[in-house]
Amino acid sequence: MSATDTPASLPAPAAPDTQQRSPWGEVLHSLLRSGTFLTGLFILLFWVVCALFGQHFVPYDPLASDIINALTPPAADHWFGTDQLGRDVFSRVIVGSRDILTVAPLATILATIAGTALGLVIGYFRGIVDDIVSRVLEAFMAIPVVIIALLAIVALGTSKITVIVVIGLSFAPIIARTVRSAVLAERELDYVAAAKLRHEGALHTMFVEILPNVIPPILVETTVRLGYAIFAVATLSFMGFGIQPPSPDWGLSISSNYGMIGGGFWWTVLFDALAIASLVIGVNLVADGVHGAFND
Amino acid sequence: MVFLGGQVLPGNVGRAILGPFADQRAVDALNHSLGVDRPLLVQYGSWIWNFLHGDMGTSYVFRAPVAPFVMDALGNSMKLALVAFVLVVPIGILGGVIAALNVNRPLDRIISLGGLSVTVLPEFVTGIILILIFGVWLRWLPIAAAWPKGAGLLTQLYYLILPSLPLFLVLFGYIARMARSGMIEALDSDYTRTAVLKGLPWRTVIWRHVLRNALLPTITVIATQTGYLIGGLVVIETLFRYQGIGSLIFTAARGKDFPMLEAGILTIGIVYAVATLVADFLYSVLNPRIRLGAEQ
């Protein structure tokens, strides 16, 4: 807490006229006071811990089947029951966080890097570069991610890498658009003019001068995208185009078990569905908190 | 400034469709050595030409013309989308309006937070949970959207309620949020104050002055959601085993039935372009400041 108390005791920032220029300490301070952010962070950390260490504390091997005890309802020895192969649903739900929490963040990072670079370039050069690239980006944004992913995965085959690349590249235009509009505002400021007067190259001006000043909107957009990336990974896995068996991934488990829910085997899908729901809501709460902290 | 988005966006969609399509064609040619000797553009051109003449090609899997399949599926999807839209547009707007009229009171927070939470969840997750509640536990609604042959309109509707609910939930959050912020802005405006000070009854102020201005951005959002809706349909139709355009594309993608896949996606592109045009047209009709092709 002491790290967050220090900036608050400093005199108020001298230039409150530019909105997104509040010091990082202050942002952290308001994050730690935001109930939304903390709730989201708690949920997210819970699943991160499960993904990292879950394997060591779950009661059963999530992949071990036990046909004799298949489809037993939740009870003391199997808290969430067992699926059609007799695998322990509780263990699978806990360990199932692993793949989605690898693929979705990597896709988001890819989208952020690609989108930021693209946004900086089109925002900095404007003119014809901007016109052409922006139109192409808009066109990409018009196609639903599921459809892009479907086509790409049919063409390239299913693998985690494909999923990461597909989601990363289809989210990049959205980040590029955000970065572009932030850069458009920044490039009119004096420090950019000063850099130009010093004959700094375009690359230097973009990445050394402008980039640090557009970090806040990029951070906000990245956290929002992470939520959508989880959405997309879960959906693709459910459709059979994402994470592949025998992973205990949630979307995958639902797709292999939902055919039987007519028979009343609700426990084989409910807990996975709730797990996805909690993770997505958790990340969105974090995103909401980050957004609020930067825009206050 | 004259708003001519209607001309820009659909043009982009055409190009957007061309991107993945050209790609698909390349893969197609490699896999099936069909028309490999022809340049990509010629293939694409002749395919478009045939498409415009109602010939969508022949399915690899069914050995039959694609067109009837696509048309049937499109009709089914339209029914489903229509049910979702008819439910969500009025209820979403109503939710947003109620939230705006109770800003920062508990009712507003419930609607906003609830709407946000259900919006960020993947459709198959809400779908599974709804199936469990209404289909498996309460047994009120059928869990698959496959009505008996020759069923009447009402029976069909009965089967479509459950599949349309996940779409409803996702769209509800967006629409309610837009309606809410539009309402708040309109309520805060000078013309609303003028209307109140003129002594007009509150009801008239809301209906004649506030709502009309508040709903403009909402209409745009509804239109942009058609793109989303199509992605959602792929998932929902798979989950509910509904014979729509989404499941057609899904099946075609899994079976590597490229003519079917291409026809399905191009059809979706056309639907999307038309929806965007209609939305722009509606927008210009409703907003007297924006006239397509005005001389200002």
Boltz contact constraints between the chains, C-beta under 6 A:
constraints:
  - contact:
      token1: [A, 135]
      token2: [B, 12]
      max_distance: 6.0
  - contact:
      token1: [A, 138]
      token2: [B, 12]
      max_distance: 6.0
  - contact:
      token1: [A, 139]
      token2: [B, 12]
      max_distance: 6.0
  - contact:
      token1: [A, 139]
      token2: [B, 15]
      max_distance: 6.0
  - contact:
      token1: [A, 139]
      token2: [B, 16]
      max_distance: 6.0
  - contact:
      token1: [A, 142]
      token2: [B, 13]
      max_distance: 6.0
  - contact:
      token1: [A, 142]
      token2: [B, 16]
      max_distance: 6.0
  - contact:
      token1: [A, 142]
      token2: [B, 227]
      max_distance: 6.0
  - contact:
      token1: [A, 143]
      token2: [B, 16]
      max_distance: 6.0
  - contact:
      token1: [A, 144]
      token2: [B, 227]
      max_distance: 6.0
  - contact:
      token1: [A, 144]
      token2: [B, 230]
      max_distance: 6.0
  - contact:
      token1: [A, 144]
      token2: [B, 231]
      max_distance: 6.0
  - contact:
      token1: [A, 146]
      token2: [B, 231]
      max_distance: 6.0
  - contact:
      token1: [A, 146]
      token2: [B, 234]
      max_distance: 6.0
  - contact:
      token1: [A, 150]
      token2: [B, 253]
      max_distance: 6.0
  - contact:
      token1: [A, 151]
      token2: [B, 20]
      max_distance: 6.0
  - contact:
      token1: [A, 154]
      token2: [B, 253]
      max_distance: 6.0
  - contact:
      token1: [A, 155]
      token2: [B, 27]
      max_distance: 6.0
  - contact:
      token1: [A, 227]
      token2: [B, 120]
      max_distance: 6.0
  - contact:
      token1: [A, 231]
      token2: [B, 122]
      max_distance: 6.0
  - contact:
      token1: [A, 234]
      token2: [B, 122]
      max_distance: 6.0
  - contact:
      token1: [A, 235]
      token2: [B, 122]
      max_distance: 6.0
  - contact:
      token1: [A, 235]
      token2: [B, 235]
      max_distance: 6.0
  - contact:
      token1: [A, 238]
      token2: [B, 124]
      max_distance: 6.0
  - contact:
      token1: [A, 254]
      token2: [B, 128]
      max_distance: 6.0
  - contact:
      token1: [A, 261]
      token2: [B, 136]
      max_distance: 6.0
  - contact:
      token1: [A, 262]
      token2: [B, 143]
      max_distance: 6.0
  - contact:
      token1: [A, 266]
      token2: [B, 132]
      max_distance: 6.0
  - contact:
      token1: [A, 266]
      token2: [B, 136]
      max_distance: 6.0
  - contact:
      token1: [A, 269]
      token2: [B, 128]
      max_distance: 6.0
  - contact:
      token1: [A, 270]
      token2: [B, 132]
      max_distance: 6.0
  - contact:
      token1: [A, 273]
      token2: [B, 125]
      max_distance: 6.0
  - contact:
      token1: [A, 273]
      token2: [B, 128]
      max_distance: 6.0
  - contact:
      token1: [A, 273]
      token2: [B, 129]
      max_distance: 6.0
  - contact:
      token1: [A, 276]
      token2: [B, 125]
      max_distance: 6.0
  - contact:
      token1: [A, 277]
      token2: [B, 121]
      max_distance: 6.0
  - contact:
      token1: [A, 277]
      token2: [B, 125]
      max_distance: 6.0
  - contact:
      token1: [A, 280]
      token2: [B, 120]
      max_distance: 6.0
  - contact:
      token1: [A, 280]
      token2: [B, 121]
      max_distance: 6.0
  - contact:
      token1: [A, 281]
      token2: [B, 117]
      max_distance: 6.0
  - contact:
      token1: [A, 284]
      token2: [B, 120]
      max_distance: 6.0
